[in-house]
Amino acid sequence: MTAFEKTFAEWLGTARAFAFWKGRVAMYAILKAMGVGEGDEVILPGYTCVMDVNPVKYLGARSVFVDVEPVTYNVDVGLLKAKITPRTKVIVAQHTYGYPCEMDAILAIAEKHGLPVVEDCCLALGSMYKGKLCGTFGVATYWSFQWNKPFTTGIGGMVTTHDADLGERIATLCEAECVRPPTGAALMLSLQRLAYRTTIFPKTTAFATAAFRWLTRKGVVVGSSATCEFVPEMPGDFFMGMSDGQARAGLRQMRRIEKNIAHRRRMRLLYDNLLREAGWPVPAVPDDMNPVLVRYPVRVADKQRAIAEAPRHFVELGTWFECPLHPIETPMALYGYEPGMCPVAEKACREVVNLPTHPRAGAATARRSVQFVQEIGRPGEVS
């Protein structure tokens, strides 16, 4: 393992770690090493990013979507059993926004049907369920270090696993098929990390994000997604390992990981208190869950108005998830998703925005953000 892989594995308390160019590549590596292929089914929540669905498509398998429950936005365990068929190969447990899934119930269902559970911890760095870190329950876990994740290496991802056999299969797959990032792309990403550190703050995020997306469309910078990934078609350079620059950035982030986690826990409690004082409902998170939120989700009366007005108020407002297979541009029918499949998730997509918890956001950011959503109003209110 590289120094970053070793450090991350030691922090999590797992045996193996494998670093990749992107988080979706990490998911692909797990599924391919598990033998997922034509005719297989992979169970996912119907409230996710389409880039979590693409690896399933690339391998010729089919995604089966389960609706979520309305508090943590995680898979509704009561609906899970009905989605399992003889073709089911894997259950993916996504810890949405950082809220832990009900892992005991998911694992019990999986064990009864002889199925492996893969954790999606792209949004859940440091979250705990019953005193144990998320990412240590399933046979394997994938992580994302993309720009808006708990910490960033620019883009990037990781696989962790405690299963010796699966670890060997992933290692063999990487040795045979994984390629190194082109020098030019790695260098450009290094420059983008520098720009990120010097320009991205809560008051500037909306404008900087718009500029980044424009530069991505022009092909000037390394984007998070390629146009062909919405077809969906696997890019020719998809299965890439992590660059040295990304790994160095990851090591720097690991040196302050506990400080990062503690800050996000404080921000969640601060948002809870501010919203409670304002008379807004606050998520009733079970006592056995200790979430570390990548963003703080909140429902508003008019999501489109909130998105449009946030930049003028210098509010960093996230739009996750714009549709059940985020982003809104996703041609969902190509992925087997039809309107009405996951009504709770679809309602959440119409109402939920999210507020910053990252280390550059503090008490003033939280107060400004809560004041803004108050002006938009709660669902059902006339603001």
N, C-alpha and C positions, 0 to 999 in steps of 0.2 A: 504494500500500500504506500501511496505517497504520504508526505507529512500531513497534508490536509485531511486525507482519508483516515489516516491513523488517529489524528486528533479528534475528528468528529466521531469515529467509532468509540473511542475511549470515553468521550463525554456522554454519549448515549448509553454506553455499557453493552455494546454489541460486538460480535466477532469480526464482521467484514464490512467494508464500505468501498463503494466504487463511484468515482466522480465522473460527471459527464458535462457536455457542452450546454445542455438544457435539461430541465426537470422531466419533460415528456420523453426524452431519450432514456432516462432512468426507468420510467414506467415500462417502456418498450423492452428494455433489457430484462426486466423481471418476467414479463409475460412470455417473451420468447424463450427464456431459459426454462420456464415452466412447461413449455410445449404447447402453448395456446396457438390454435390455428383454425383452419377452415372447419366450419360447422360448430365450433365452440361458442359458448355464451359467457360474457363477463358482466356481472351485476354491478351497477354504478348508481349513485343518487341522481335523480333527475333535476339537479340543481348544482351544476358544475361548469367547468371550462371545457370547451370543445377540444382543447389540446390534451385533455385527459381521455377523450374518446378516440382520438386519432390513432394512438398505438394499437387499440383493439382492431380498428378498421385495417390498419397496415398489415396486420397478421391474418386477415381474412375472417376474423371472428365477428360476433354480433354483440352489441351492447344492449343490455336489458336495464331499463330505467325504473327506479323505485322512488316513489314520492317521499317527501321529507316531512318532518314535524315542524311546527311553526315557531318554536322558541330557539332551538339551537341550529335549525336548518340542516340537521343531519338526517340520515336515512331513517324513516319510520320503521322501526324494528317489527312492528305488528304487521307490516305489509311484506316483509322480506321473504317469509317462507313460501308465499304464493308465487313468487317469481322464480323459484328454483325448479329446474327441469333436469331431465337426464343429460342435457347438453351443457349444463352449467359447469364451468371450469374454475372460476375464481369469483370471490366476493371482494369488492373494493370498499373499504371503510374510510370515507373521507371525513376528516375532522374539520368541518366547515367553519371558517373565520377563526378557528382555534378552539372552538367548543369541542370537547372530546365526545366521540360516539359512545353509545352504551355497549362497550366492548364485551362485557360478560355475556350479554344476550346474543350479540352477533356471533361470538365464538361458539356459544352453545348450539346455535342453529347450524353453523358451519360444521362443527364436529359431528352432529347428528347425520349430516348428509355427506360426510367425508370430503369436505371442501376446504381449500386453503383460503386464508384471509390475508389480503395485502392492504396495508395502511397507506392512505394518502395524507402525508403530514406537510404538504406544501404550505399550509396556512397555520400550522400548529406547533411551531418550535417551542419547546418548553412546557406545553400543556400536559396536565397530569390527570389520570383517571385512577381513583382509589389508591393514590400515593405512588403510582408508577407512571413513568414518562410515556406519553403517546409515541408510537414508533417502536415499541418493544413488545407489542402483543401479537401482531401478525407474523407470518412466516417471513415477510420482507416488507420494507417500507420505502417509498420514494419521497424525495424532498426537492423543493425548488428554491433557487437562490436568485430568481429573476428580480427586476428592479423593485417591485412593490411587495415582495415577500418579507418574512421576518428579518432576514438580512440578505444582502446582495453581493454576488460576485460579478455583477453586470447581468449576465444571464448565467445559467448553470444549474446543475442538479446532482443528486446523490442517491444511490441505493444503499440501504443498510439491511443486513440479515444476520440472524443467529443460526440459520440452518446451514450446516456444513456442506451438505450435498448441493443445495441450491447455490451457495456461494461458489463452489467449484464450477458449476455449470455456467454461472455468470462470468467467472474469470476466463473460462475456455471460450465463451462467446466473444468477450472483449478482445482476447488475444487474436481470434480469427477474423473478426469483422470490424472492430472499432478503429476509426482513423483519427489522426491528429488534426486539430483545427488548422486551416491555412494561416500562414504567418500574418498576412494582411488583415484578416478578420480578427485575429488575436490582438494585433496592435491597435486597430480601430476600437475594439472593445475596451482596451486600456485607456484610451483617450476619452471614451464615453464615461468610464468610471470617474475619471478626473472631473469631467464636466458635471456629473451627477453630484459629486461631493461639494462642488463650489456653487451650484445654482439651484439645487432642489431644496426648498423649504416650504412650510405649509402655505405661505402667502403666494409663492411663485409656481406651485406644482401645476395648476391648471394651464398656465401659459406655456410652461416648459414642456408639458406633456403634448400639447397641441403642436409645438414646434418639432418635437421628436417624431411624432407620427408623420408630419409632413416630410421630414428628412428621410424617414424610413421608406415612404412611398417613392421618393426620388432615388432611392438606392444609395444614399450618401452615407448612412450609418448602418450598423448591425442591428436589425430589427428583432423583436421577440418572435415574430411569426412571418412565414413566407406566404404569398398569395395562394400558392398551390396547396397549402395545408387546409384551405377551406373548400377544396374540391370534393373529397379530400384525396390528396395524392402525396405520397411520401417523397420529400426532397431527396435528390441523389446523394447529398452530403449529410443526411440526417443522423446516422449513427456515429457521432463524434464524441471523443473524450474531452475532458476539461483541459484548457490551456494552462500553461505555467502561471500566467498572470492572474487568471481566475483563482487558481489554487493559492497563490500568495495573498490575494484579497480575502479568500476564505479564512486563511490562518489569522489574518489581522482581525477579522470579525470574531473568530473563536476566542481571542484574548479578552473580548468584552461581552461575551455571550450572556453571562449571568447578569451583568448590569443592564443589558438590553431587555432581558426577560423581566427583571424586577421593575423596570420602567413601564413596560407594557401592562404589568399587573396593576401598577398604581394608576395608570391611565384608565383602565377598565373601571376601577372603583370610583375614580373621579367622575367619569361619565355617568355611572350608576347614580351617584349622589346628586349631580347637577340635574339629571333628568327627573329623579325622584322629587327634588325640590320644586321642579317646574310642573309637577303633577303628571308626568308622563309615565307610562308603564315601563318597568324595568324587567329584563329577562329573569325568570326564577330558575336559576341554574342549580341543579341538584348538588347537595353537599359533597358527594363523592367526586365531583368534577372541579378541577382547578385550572380554568382556561387561561391561556396567554394569547390574547387576541392580536391577529395581524392587522385587523381593522375592527372598529366597533359598529355593528349593524344597528340601524334604527329605521323604523317605518315612518314614512311621511305621506301627507295627503296628496301631494302632486309631485311625483318624482321628476317629471320632465321640467317642471318649473324650477325645482331645486337645482337640477343639473345646469340649467341655463343661467340662473342667477348667482350660483356659488362663486364664479370667478370675480364678479363685480364686488362681492363682499369679502374677497380674499380668503375664502373658505376652501380648504382642501377636501373635496367631496368625492368619494369613490362610488362607482356605479354597479359594483358586483351585486347580483348577477343580472345582466340586462335581459336575459332569456334563459330557459332551462339549460341550454348549452352555450353559455357566454362565449363570444360577444353577440350583439344583436344581428350582425351580418351573417351569422352561421346559417347555412341552408339546412335547417334541422331535418327536413324530410330525407335528405341524403344519409342521415345518421339513424334513420328509423324512429325518429321522434315525431309524434303527431300531437297537435293541440288537444288538451284535455287529458293527456296521459298522467300528468302529475299536477293536479289542480292547486294543491297547497304551494308547491314550488312556483307555479305560474303566478299566483297571487303575490308571493314574496317578490318575484321579479318586477312586478308593477309597483311595489311599495318601498322596497328596501334600498337605502343608500348606506354608505358607511363612512365613519369618521376616523381621523388618523390617531394611531397609538404609538408611532415610531419615535425613536429618541430625539428627533428634532421638533417634535410636538410636545408642548407642555401645558401648564394650567391655563395660560392665556388662550392658547389654541383651542383647548376644550371648551372654555367659556364662550368664545366666539362661535364655535361650531354649534353648540347647543342653542345659543341665542338664535342662530340662523334657522335651525330646523324648527324651533318654536314658531318663527315667523311663517314658515311653510305650513305648519299645522300637522296634526295627527290624522291618520286615515279616518274618514267619516266626519271630520270637522270642516267647517267653512272658515277659512282663514281670511 
